[in-house]
């Protein structure tokens, strides 16, 4: 399917194309792209009429995580198409600026017979139909002609469509409980004008009631609206962090407890079927193939738990499935899959099902990453398990501690066990507490039962598992005041 094509650069072997391709970005999907170059010979729009110069295929995630990539152009068979190179750069188009306004009033008109006014402000922008459209309403300040409203923050796109020169209208009302609010006055301004306000020198704007202005000769105004401060800041998105070079560090934890069944027998969850797969492998593939685009070296630690290991057959709850404890890294998702298949015959499935060692293992690395001044690393632990957690207290404690770190935990439950404890860890319905009573700072666990996804495309599982991740990343770095 052809998405779009650039203009033609005439007689040029080093073209820079002006045309930009706009693509919706979905982190939780693999978005495959192909860039093909042609030498225009005729005025025909049919591609086969032109000479093919080479192509390059990748995913949108690869471009985004590198910000800019340069690669050789290839022929259809994957061999280089001469010396040609292609460079692709990505930038986010959405306007993520927010505006924070701190407003007050002075000597506003008195509207109530007994007592003073109860003022509030409304902000309007012009709609597409030319009518004014309400964007924001402040709280009501009771019984005063000199109100001070709480500072508020709105997206710049909401307030003025991102255009700081656009006229906006501010209206001041006196609140009435019956809804028939009395009009005090109004004025028009722009965000550019509001931004002239500094903490030391506030901006003062006259609040005008046109009816009074017409009637009274010596009418000045119906009070002053004061802009105490106005700041425009950027509300960083997940993409901002990724484009800023943040790497997603991916670790897999695999459950090798006896309840999984003997891997030689087809009834076992670890049995690799004639197609070369099982639920463990499906989960690794679905999640890993998306996350691997966001890690520059594509080296992922893969750990097992709940098994006895040779030669002394001690139980381990955090062992390298490649049996190299100093270097548990596997190369790409394929590397994890190979190491997994290779280790199955050499270990004895045992128990219990302890999660905390593996969570604490990744948390140690995430804790080291907190020393960084910038948002450069975020850790994702994928735990695939068949069952009921044996060390629930320790696991709850480990999750609460990990919630303070740049880390998220994804749990995929395989088989048909009772996963009530997993749902509990997920913290979507209530805040998770440690056995010491400490609350999780943020919800970092996403639990998904594989059985709900058995008969749907693999992509659906990836979407469900990874949907919450971008906001968890943003939430952590924002909480820590770390810009991209």
N, C-alpha and C positions, 0 to 999 in steps of 0.2 A: 504494500500500500504506500503510494507516494504521498508524503506529508506536504512537501513544499519544495521549491527550488530557488536558487539564487539568481541574481542577474548574471549576464555574461561579461566577463572581463576580456576585452579585445586585445589580441596580440600580446599576451602577458603570461610569463612562466612563473611569476611569483604573485598571484593575485591575492588581494585582501577583499573579501566580499562584504559589501555593506549590508546586505539583507540579513535580518536576524530571524531565527526560527523561534516561535513562542510555543512552549510545550508545558502542559500541566504536569506538575511533579508529584509523584506519589511514592513516598519513602517505602511503603510496605509492599510495593510491586517491583518486579524486574521489568524495566521498560527498555526493550531492545531497540537500538537505533542503527541505521546503516547510512553512511555518507558515501555517495558515489560521484566521481568527477568525470565530466565529459568535455571533449573539445568540440565546440559548436561549428559545424561545417555548413549546414543549410539553415533555412529559416523554419524548418519543420519543428513541430512540438513533440514528435515521436522520438523517444530516446534512442531507438536502434538505428536511427539515421545519423547519429553522431558517433565520434570515436571515443571509446571508453578509455579513461586514463588511470583507473584504479579506484579502489573503494576501501573503506575502513568500517568495521562493525564494533559496537561496544554497547554498554548500557548507560542510561542517563545517570545512574548512580556513580559510575566510574568517572564521568566528566565532572559531576558536581563535587565528588570527594577530592578531585585533583585541582579543581577550579579551572585548570587549563591543561590540555594534553596535546602532545605532538607525537604522531605515529607515522610509520611508513604506510604508503598506499599499497594495497595488495590486489592481485588478480583474483578471479573467482576461485582459483584452486589454492589460494592462501600463500602463493609465492609473491615476492615483491614485484610491483609493476614499475620497474625502472627505479630511479632515484627519488621519485616524488614523495613528499611528506605532507601531512595535513595537520593543522593546528585548530583545536576547537576549544573555545572558552565559554564559561557559563556565568550568568549573573541573575540574581533574583529580581523580578520586576515588581513584586508587590510592595506597596508603600507601607512600611511598618512603623512610621513615625507616630508618636502620641503627643498630645499637647496637655500641659498641666497649667490650670489657671487658678489664681487665688484672687477672689473678688470681695469688694466691700461697697457700702453705700454711705452717703452723707446727706443729711437734711432732705430726706425724701418727703414727698407730700404726705400729709396726714389724711387718711381716707376713712377712718372709723370715727363716728360721732363721739364715742367715749373711748379714751385711750388713743394709742398710736396706731401705726400700720403693722401688718405682718408680712414683710416683703419677701418675694422670691424672684429669681430671674429665669427667663427662658431664652435659649439660643436657637435661632432659625437660619437655615440656608436656602437659597433659591432651588426649587425642584425643577425637574425637566419640563413640567407644565407651566413654569413661570410663577407658580404659587410658592409662598414661603413654607418650609417644611421644618417641623420641630426636631431638634437634634438632642438638646439636653435641657433639663430643668433642675435648678438647684433646690436645696431643702428650704423650708420656710423658717424665717427667724421671727419669733413672736415679739410683739409689743416694742418695736423700736423704729426710729427713723434713721438710725445709723447702723445698719446691719453689717456683720462680718460673716461671710459664708465660708464653709469648709472648702479647702482646695479640692478640685476634681480633675480627673484625667479622662480624656476621650481620644479615640483614634483621630488623627488629622483628616483621614479620608471621610470620616463621619461628619466632622465639623465644617469642612470647606472643600470636600472632594480632593484634598491634597494640594489645592491651589491657594497659596497664602495671600494672593492679591484679591481673591473672590470676596465680594461684599457679603457680610453676614449681619443679621439683625438681632439686637439684644432688647428684650422687652422686660420691664419691671412691673410686677403686679402686687397688689395687696391681697393676701389669701383670705377667702371666705369659706367657712365650712360647708355652705350650701352649693359650692362650686361656681357661684357667680363672682369670680375674682374681679376686683376693681383694677382698672388700668391706671398705672402711675405715670409711666413714660417709656420712651424707647429711643434708640439711636442705631445708626448703621456704622459698621467699621469693617476691618479686615484682620486676618490673623497677623499679617505683616505689621499692621498698626499696633495691635495688642502686644506684640513682641517688643515694642519700644519700652514697655514697663520693665524697670529694674528694681531690685529690692530696695536700693537707696532712693530711687526717684520713681514713685508710682505714677501711672498714667491716669489722668482724670478726664472723664467723658460726661458731657451734659446729658441728662435724661429729659427728653422733651415730650410734652403732651400737646400734639398739634391743635386740638380743639381749644385748649387754653391759650395757646400761642396766638390763634386767630382772634379770640375774644378780647384778651387783655393787652393793652398797649405796652405796659411796662413789665410784661412777663419775661423772666429770665430763663428759668428751667424748673423742673419738678424734682430737683435734687441732682447729686453728682454720683456717678458710678465710678468706683476706683478699681483699677487693675493693679493689684499689689505686686504680683509677679506673673510672668508668662514664660514657660519654658517648653521648647520642643525637644523631645528626646526620641531615641529609637527603641522600639520594643522588639528586641532581637528574636528572630524565628529560628527554628531548628536548622533551616538551610543556611542562615547567617553563620551559625556555629560550624557547620560542615564546610562551607566555603572558606571560613576562617582557618581551616586546617585541623579541626577537631577529629581525632581518630576514634572509631568505635572498636574497643578491644573485646574480642569474642572468645568465651571459654565454654566448653561443653562438659557437663557432668552426667555420667551414665550409671544407671542403677543396675548392679549385677547381683541382686539378692536372689535367694533360692526360690522365692515365690514366683519368679519369672518362668520357672520350669527349665528342664534340661535343654540347652540350645540345639542338641542333636535331634530333638523330637519336634515334629510339626506343630504340636500344641503349644510350644514355648513361644513367649513374646520375642525371644532373641533368635528364634529359628529363622535362618535366611532362606526365603522361598526360591523356587527355580528362577524367578525373575530377578533374583539378587537383591531382594529388599525385605524389610519388615517395618513395624511401626516405629521402632527406634531410628532406623535409617531414614524413613520418610520425614520424621520430625527434624533430623539433623539437616537434611537437604532443604526442606522448606524454609527454615529460618536462616541457615548458613549461607545459602546462595544469594540472599539479599544483603546480609551484613558484610559479606566478604568484599563487596565493592567499596566499603567505607574504611578499610584497614589497608594501609599502604603495603605492609610486608606480607600480608595474607598468611601469617603464621599464628595458628590457634592452639592454645593448650587444650588437650582433651583428657579429662580425668574420669576415673571410675570409682565407685564406692560399693561396699557390701560384699566384697569377694575375698577369698583366701588366695594369696599369691605364692608362686614358687620362689625360692626353693624351700622356705621354712613354713609355708602355708599359714602365715599369720593373717588375720583379717585386717583389711585396710579400707578406710573410708575416704581416702584421697590419693589414689595412685595414678601414675601416668599410664595411659593405655598402650603407649608405645614402649613401656617398661624402661624408659630413660628418665629417672626422676629429676636429673639435673636439666634436662631439656625435653619437657613434655609437649613441645610444639609440633603440630602437624601442618603440612603445607596445603593450605586451601581446604575446602570442604572435602575434596577428593581424598586428601591426606587423612582427614578424620575418619572417613568411611573405610579406607584401607586399614588403618591402625585398629579400628573397631573389629573388623572381620578377622584380622590376624590374631588379636588377643583372645578371642572367644575360646579356642580349644585349650589355652594354657592356664586358665584360671578356674577356680572352683567357686560356684555361686554359693553365697552364704547369707549372712545377715548380721545385725538388724539393719533397718533402713534409716541410717543417720544422715541428715542433710547438713547439719551445722558445720562439720569439718570443711566441706567443699565451699560453703558460703563464706566461711572465715578465710579460706585459702585465697579466694578472689578479692575479698575485702582487704587483705593485707596489701595487695598490689594497688587497689583503688585508693587506699590510705596514703601510699607513697605519692600517688598522682596529685593529692591535694596540696603538695608542696609547690605545685606550679603556679605561676603568676597569671597564666592565661588558660583559656578553656581548650586544653589540647588533647585530653584523653577521657573517655567514658567507657566503663566496663559493663559488659552484658554477659550474664551467666545463664546458659540454657541448661536446665536440669530435666532429664527425661526419666520418669519413674513409673513403676507399675503399682505403687501402693501406699500403704498407710505409713506415715512417718513415725519412727520409734522415739526420736529425741525431740518431741514437739516443743518442750520448754526451751531447750538450747537453741532450737531453730528459730523460735519466735524472738529470742534474745539476739541472735545473729542478724535477723532481718531488721530489727529495730536499730541496731548499731550500723548496719549497712545503709540504712535510709539517710544517714548523714554524709554518705560518700558518693562520688560520681559513679553510681552503679545501679543496674536494674536486674531483676531476676525473673526469668521466664520459666514456668514449670509446665511441661507437657505431660499429662497423665496418660499412659498407655494401658491397654487391657480394660477389664471391666470391674475393677475394685471400687470400693467406696471412697470417693475423693472429698468427703466433707471437710477434712482437715485442710486440704489444699485451698478450698474455697475460702476458708477462714483466713489463711495467710494472705489471700489476694487483696483484702482490705478495701474492696470497692464499696461494701455496704457499711463497714464501720472501721474506725481507726484501730490498728493492731497495737497491742501492748506487750511489753516484755514481762517475764515473771517478776521482775523487780517493780512493775507498775509503770515503767517508762513508756511513753508513747512514740510511735514512729513519726519522724519529722515529715515524711511524705510517703505515699503509697508507691512501692517499687516492685511489687510482685504482680505478675500477670499469670493466672492459671488457666489452662485450656485442656479440657478432656479430649483426647484424640478421637474417641469413639464418635463424637459429634461430627467428625470430618472424614469418616472412612469412605463415604461414597461421593465425595465432592472433589473438584480439581484441587491439586496441591496448593495453588495460589490462594485458595480460600483460607487454608490453615495459616499461611504466612500472614495474611491480612489480619486475621483474628489475633494472632500472637503478637504482631508488631505494631498494631494500631496505636497503643498508648505510649510507645517508646519515644517518639519525637517530643511529646509534651513533657515526658519525664526528664529528658535531657535538658530542655529549656528551663524547666522548673528548678533543676539543681543549680545550673550556672547563674540563673537570675538570683536565686536565694543567696548565692555566694558573691553576688555583684561582680561576676566575671564577664567581661565583654568578649565577643569572638576575637 
